[in-house]
Amino acid sequence: MTDAFRAEARDWLAAHVPAAPLPSLDTAEGFEAHRAWERSLAAARLAVVTWPAAYGGRDATLAEWLVFEEEYHAAGAPARVGQNGLSLLAPTLFAFGTGEQRDRLLPRMAAADDIWAQAWSEPEAGSDLAALRSRAIRGDGGWLVSGAKTWCSRAAFADRAFGLFRTDPGAERHRGLSYLLFGLRAPGVSVRPIRQLGGRTGFAEIFLDEVFVPDSDVVGEPGDGWRIAMSTASHERGLSLRSPGRFLAAASRLVSLWRRSGGDPALADRVADAWIGARAYQLHTQAAAARLAAAGPFGPDLGAAAGGGRGGAGRGRADSPAGRIGREAVLRRGRLPGGPGRAAGARRDRLHRRARAEPVPAAGPRAGAGVGDFSRAPGPGAAGARPREPRGRGVAWTLFVPTDPPQGGRRSDEGPPPQAAK
Ligand SMILES: Cc1cc2nc3c(=O)[nH]c(=O)nc-3n(C[C@H](O)[C@H](O)[C@H](O)COP(=O)(O)OP(=O)(O)OC[C@H]3O[C@@H](n4cnc5c(N)ncnc54)[C@H](O)[C@@H]3O)c2cc1C
């Protein structure tokens, strides 16, 4: 099943990944281009492979999802513009939402009809999220929400947002908060883009003036918002935003760039180290997935081992293994001729994009070869040792070695590979 799924995903990606990078998803044009890409994924039932079929998925196992991610990133497919919803809100709804909420919200999310923004941060509540001041007052059949949110990624273009609001004015800090959903074009909502130095509006402020949120858009019980938000945050630190395939693709492109730029022996060990790190993360995850499949359901704790991400409330640890591995792959690429290097501004961005668009190398080092010896790697089709696949557990032990160049795909204009495109 996993091999068939890999073949299906690979073939589809080969035929559909845009040949040229999409414009930045921090622009209106790029956002819509990425939405169109999400729609084509959804039409192929590849947008949310692990979700139930009723919501647009195909009930894929964790092993199949890992395979999908490997193929997705090896193909240089576009960044997932819907990730706030797909990777953060959706698992929260699966855990805390009502059946009605799941039926109403998830199919639209999967189809990219609703793209979600995350509205946690406030001007006086960043790292200290429990200091938030936005409040919701009880109204007829719902809540009237007022306040200001900031640093909301891509809220300038998104459709809806989830956030945390104080519903009990008498409660302090983590108590008396509720997890609410609202439309970004609802009456009383104003969205003000925050223009960054490069000119793009990657973030926005959201101002809410007595915005009506019906009871049906409260996730969990009123007052229980902190606990539910921490569940969302744990997914932000979790596996779904930093699959091994993502890091392996970055490291593989580093190897390719090193080879094409002359294979400087002085850099061989460091290049090999980056690739080995990514591969170790992949194997670690596969082993953890196999253990979890044997023992029962898995949760964000698996991804917490991966960690990574940014500082601030609910963010992952930047010094985690995955964050470090991916960052090093990018940094090392920067020290290679043609890599992003220390060039400034637009030139650095251009070089960075080009580096990310490098093809995946023919293969990793073969067994017995020196770790720095990528020139003696086996040819296409070679695979690492294959332990026996345990039967009836739904977990494949196939060890993925990147064997083919990307199928005509190019990296989109996303952030550096080790970080989630928040
Ligand atoms: C790329 C990116 C995307 C983001 N996207 C979103 C989004 O979609 N939605 C959203 O809601 N937010 C988003 N944020 C905001 C982010 O999650 C944090 O809330 C925010 O960056 C931190 O808040 P602040 O900027 O007010 O900094 P502050 O909280 O004021 O922190 C400033 C500095 O003080 C340090 N500091 C703070 N408290 C302490 C302490 N007690 N002890 C020691 N040092 C301390 C911090 O480490 C930091 O260096 C995003 C941020 C980034 C960088």
The ligand as a Tripos MOL2 file, in Angstrom:
@<TRIPOS>MOLECULE
LIG
   53    58     1     0     0
SMALL
NO_CHARGES

@<TRIPOS>ATOM
      1 C1          7.6360   34.6350   11.4410 C.3       1 LIG1
      2 C2          6.6360   34.8800   12.5410 C.ar      1 LIG1
      3 C3          5.3280   34.5460   12.3220 C.ar      1 LIG1
      4 C4          4.3930   34.7870   13.3260 C.ar      1 LIG1
      5 N1          3.0860   34.4840   13.0740 N.ar      1 LIG1
      6 C5          2.1700   34.7080   14.0220 C.ar      1 LIG1
      7 C6          0.7900   34.3910   13.7650 C.ar      1 LIG1
      8 O1          0.4130   33.9180   12.6870 O.2       1 LIG1
      9 N2         -0.0970   34.6360   14.7410 N.ar      1 LIG1
     10 C7          0.2690   35.1600   15.9530 C.ar      1 LIG1
     11 O2         -0.6000   35.3350   16.7930 O.2       1 LIG1
     12 N3          1.5700   35.4980   16.2200 N.ar      1 LIG1
     13 C8          2.5150   35.2840   15.2760 C.ar      1 LIG1
     14 N4          3.8330   35.6160   15.5250 N.ar      1 LIG1
     15 C9          4.1860   36.2710   16.7890 C.3       1 LIG1
     16 C10         4.9930   35.3430   17.7180 C.3       1 LIG1
     17 O3          4.3880   34.1370   17.8610 O.3       1 LIG1
     18 C11         5.2520   35.9300   19.0910 C.3       1 LIG1
     19 O4          4.0640   36.1530   19.7910 O.3       1 LIG1
     20 C12         5.9010   37.2150   19.0110 C.3       1 LIG1
     21 O5          6.9240   37.1640   18.0550 O.3       1 LIG1
     22 C13         6.5430   37.5420   20.3600 C.3       1 LIG1
     23 O6          5.9590   38.6840   20.8180 O.3       1 LIG1
     24 P1          6.6300   40.1420   20.7630 P.3       1 LIG1
     25 O7          7.0900   40.3860   19.3630 O.co2     1 LIG1
     26 O8          5.6620   41.0780   21.3640 O.co2     1 LIG1
     27 O9          7.9330   40.0330   21.6390 O.3       1 LIG1
     28 P2          8.0340   40.0640   23.2640 P.3       1 LIG1
     29 O10         7.1050   39.0560   23.8460 O.co2     1 LIG1
     30 O11         7.8780   41.4780   23.6960 O.co2     1 LIG1
     31 O12         9.5040   39.6070   23.4350 O.3       1 LIG1
     32 C14        10.5860   40.4910   23.0980 C.3       1 LIG1
     33 C15        11.8660   39.8620   23.5840 C.3       1 LIG1
     34 O13        11.8560   39.7080   25.0030 O.3       1 LIG1
     35 C16        12.1160   38.3630   25.3600 C.3       1 LIG1
     36 N5         11.3250   38.0160   26.5310 N.ar      1 LIG1
     37 C17         9.9800   38.1100   26.6270 C.ar      1 LIG1
     38 N6          9.5910   37.7290   27.8650 N.ar      1 LIG1
     39 C18        10.7080   37.3730   28.5280 C.ar      1 LIG1
     40 C19        10.9540   36.8910   29.8560 C.ar      1 LIG1
     41 N7          9.9570   36.7250   30.7220 N.pl3     1 LIG1
     42 N8         12.2120   36.6430   30.2080 N.ar      1 LIG1
     43 C20        13.2270   36.8230   29.3470 C.ar      1 LIG1
     44 N9         13.0510   37.2930   28.0840 N.ar      1 LIG1
     45 C21        11.8180   37.5600   27.6830 C.ar      1 LIG1
     46 C22        11.7100   37.5510   24.1480 C.3       1 LIG1
     47 O14        12.4070   36.3110   24.1110 O.3       1 LIG1
     48 C23        12.1260   38.4610   23.0160 C.3       1 LIG1
     49 O15        13.4870   38.3410   22.7310 O.3       1 LIG1
     50 C24         4.7870   35.3730   14.5400 C.ar      1 LIG1
     51 C25         6.1270   35.6990   14.7390 C.ar      1 LIG1
     52 C26         7.0500   35.4600   13.7710 C.ar      1 LIG1
     53 C27         8.4840   35.8250   14.0110 C.3       1 LIG1
@<TRIPOS>BOND
     1     1     2 1
     2     2     3 ar
     3     2    52 ar
     4     3     4 ar
     5     4     5 ar
     6     4    50 ar
     7     5     6 ar
     8     6     7 ar
     9     6    13 1
    10     7     8 2
    11     7     9 ar
    12     9    10 ar
    13    10    11 2
    14    10    12 ar
    15    12    13 ar
    16    13    14 ar
    17    14    15 1
    18    14    50 ar
    19    15    16 1
    20    16    17 1
    21    16    18 1
    22    18    19 1
    23    18    20 1
    24    20    21 1
    25    20    22 1
    26    22    23 1
    27    23    24 1
    28    24    25 2
    29    24    26 1
    30    24    27 1
    31    27    28 1
    32    28    29 2
    33    28    30 1
    34    28    31 1
    35    31    32 1
    36    32    33 1
    37    33    34 1
    38    33    48 1
    39    34    35 1
    40    35    36 1
    41    35    46 1
    42    36    37 ar
    43    36    45 ar
    44    37    38 ar
    45    38    39 ar
    46    39    40 ar
    47    39    45 ar
    48    40    41 1
    49    40    42 ar
    50    42    43 ar
    51    43    44 ar
    52    44    45 ar
    53    46    47 1
    54    46    48 1
    55    48    49 1
    56    50    51 ar
    57    51    52 ar
    58    52    53 1
@<TRIPOS>SUBSTRUCTURE
     1 LIG1         1 GROUP 0 **** ****
